[in-house]
Amino acid sequence: MSARGTDFLYKWISKHVPKTAVADVISVADLTEQLFADAKAAGISSNEIEEDTGSVYEAILDAIVHHDAGVDD
């Protein structure tokens, strides 16, 4: 289990997924690709992230769909 991978995912989402992001396939795929590139640059593998969180694509999609714009993070 990798707390480091999970922490990276959720911190990355909070910094890089705009509050105005739309939940279309291309936008989510682009964000997923960017996350994996940033993780690789930080020395974190995709397996390390996904072993605790499951699908990164689904985590990003969920963050976009369920973002409550009226609440400060």
N, C-alpha and C positions, 0 to 999 in steps of 0.2 A: 504494500500500500504506500502511496506517495502523497503525503500532505503537501509537499513542495509542488507537485503537479496540480493539485486541487487549488492551492492558494494562488498559483500563477494564473490558472484559468479565470477564477472569479475576480482577481485584481485586474487582469487584462480586460475582461468584459466591462468592468466598471469604468475603466479609463478609455476604452476604444469603441464601444458600441454607443453611437450617438442616440440621444433621447428621441430623435426624429427618424431613426432608422425604420425602414419598412421591412416587413416580413416576407419578402419575395425570395425565390430560390437563388437567384444570382447574387443578391446582396448578402445573404447569409453564407453562401459558398465563398464569396470574396473575403468576408470577415473571418471565416474558418481558415482559409488559406493564409491570411495575414497572421492569425494567431499562431499557427504552426510554424511559420517562418520566424516569428519573434521568439517562440519557445526554443526553436533550434539554436538561434543566436545566443540564447541564455543558457544553453546546455541542457535543455529539458526535452526529452523525447515525447512523441505523440503517445506512445504506450504509457509513459509515466503519468501523463495527464488523464488519459481515458481509463486507466485501470480503476480509478475511484469514481470518476464522474460519468462514465459511459460516453455517449456520443457528444463530441464537442459541437457539432452542427446543431444537435437538438438543444444543447445548453444555451447556445447563442440565440437560436430561434425563440426559446422559452423566455430569455431575457428581454427580447424585443416585444414579444406578444404580451407579456405580463408586466411590463414596466409601468409603474404608476407615476406619471409625470408630475403629479401634485405632491409627491413626498420626496423630501431631500434624502439622498443616500448617505 
